[in-house]
Amino acid sequence: MVNLTQIMRQKDDLVFAELLNRLRVKTKTDALRDEDRALLTQSVIDVKDSPLDALHIFATNKEVDEHNRKTVAALHADFVNVKAQDYTKDPTTGEMIKKGGFTGMKRDLPDCIQAAHGVHIMILRNLDVEDGLVNGTFGTIANIVPGQRQQDGKTTVTMIGLQLDNPIAGQRFRKKIQGQSDNLVYIERTEENMTKKGAVRRQFPMKLAFACTAHKVQGMTMESAVVSLKRVFEPGMSYVALSRTTSLRGLNITDFEEKKIYADPEITAAMENMNQASFECARPLLQHVKLAEGTAQNLKIIHHNAQGLPSHIEDLKCHHELALADVLCITETHLSGSFVSPTFHLEGYNMFARSRQVSYTNFPDMATKDGGGVAVYCKSHIQAEARRYFQNVTDLEFVVVKLEAPVRAVIAAVYRPPHFCLKKFLPNLESLLDSLDMMNHQPVIVCGDFNEDLLCKGKKAIQELFQSKGYTQLITAATTENRTLLDHIYVSQPHTCVQSGVLQTYYSYHSPVYCVLTL
């Protein structure tokens, strides 16, 4: 567990921030401190005096819906009822038949949206996650695009133009759905199955957002809000609602009841039992570089099963610790052929790659399987020569790089597919180790995903082969989400290693492993 000590939301109102920290851990049996009660009382207002333009936060959806209806009627007398279009499937013809409006359930799109220029709304579905159009995105209706007049004389709404609160969101979506020549994000109706069996609903994926539930505002920051504690029904709910504003001045409280402010004692107990994490544990290589600045020449080697460069090259580029590597070895590149697109190059590195397709001679069935592949990135200032082929070394996914200056070493990256049996793999690996020995260039470092779990009981044939050749395996902790140790680093001169371990990443089943050698 990592405790965050810097408060960002209320950084300009320290008194309010400290008050919230006390409320965060207050239990049901704890009395509210007099000074805290006095501060909160300053923000208490009558319901009729609450500012309509501020977001109202309630405990229940029923309260939210009621407030939204009242507010849109009070502020926008010209609102348009945008009703859902509901259909059922004819069991004999399969034709979709338009029905009168059903009453939707909680998870369904709204039965009706009261739309008007200036109405504040919230998007209810993930329309484009990367573009910021997700469930919970806020905006304001700035245009309502009518369609053709129907036989009953009514006009339907075909698109709704939104001015999003986040000006960066929706830039790509604007090009996908062309509205009028303005800077709005236009949303069309979406179609999805209703909770009612056999029913399909077409409706705009949005709802009024003059008010929201406490659950929905988690993570949000705002200058002002009106918080009702009337129907708070679970621990932590009041704290979430009260802590959304940047200052006490922007907080307005209705239906104030101090007994509604309490934390879950089980959460407090669980946190007390959690191990405290440290920067050194979470970012060990960054810490090493910080401490070793200006010391002797060292070589930082990282191996990572990236589970596909096409999927994760941008993730690699954004990973602070991977960028510290002098030599970055990647297995499961998922590249094919002998040509590597510039897309997969890293700035400041030379890349040496070998795909699965060119790695197998005697096992064509392996060569045709998807995935696999190995690549080694070396910092541009390092004089390096790649070896992708050795006599007597076949049917092995590997790349060998010989470093000449400013440091001397041989580094090999190897990948063993989980379905490649040891009986076939071990002779090929042994031939590679013999070839590395004949290069007479020390130290030798062999890293990769060998798909041999060193944490489980039983024979470790791959590790035993390395040990018989004089190598030491450096990694001792789990390297996968399943708590297995599949990613190994073997070195011929273990005394040169000053640090090794496992790094963290968010995008792969495998964690990167690293070692730092002093040469």
Secondary structure, DSSP 8 states (H G I E B T S, - for coil): --------TTTT-HHHHHHHHHHHH--TTS---HHHHHHHHHTB--GGGS-TTSEEEESSHHHHHHHHHHHHHHH-TT-EEEE-EEEEE-TTT--EEEES-----TTS--SEEEE-TT-EEEE-S-SBTTTTB-TT-EEEEEEEEEEEE-TTS-EEEEEEEEEESSTTTTHHHHHHS--SSSS-EEEE-EEEE-SSTTEEEEE-SEEE-SEEETTTTTT--BS-EEEE-TT--STTHHHHHHTSBSSGGGEEEES--GGG----HHHHHHHHHS----HHHHSHHHHHHHHHTTSS-EEEEEEEE-S-HHHHHHHHHH-TTGGG-SEEEEE-----SS---GGG--TTEEEEEE-GGGT-SS-HHHHTSSS--EEEEEETTSEEEEE--BTTB-S-EEEEEEEEESS-EEEEEEE--TTS-HHHHHHHHHHHHHHHHHT--S-EEEEEE----TTSSS--HHHHHHHHTT-EE---S--BTTS---EEEEES-GGGEEEEEE---SS-SB--EEEEEE-
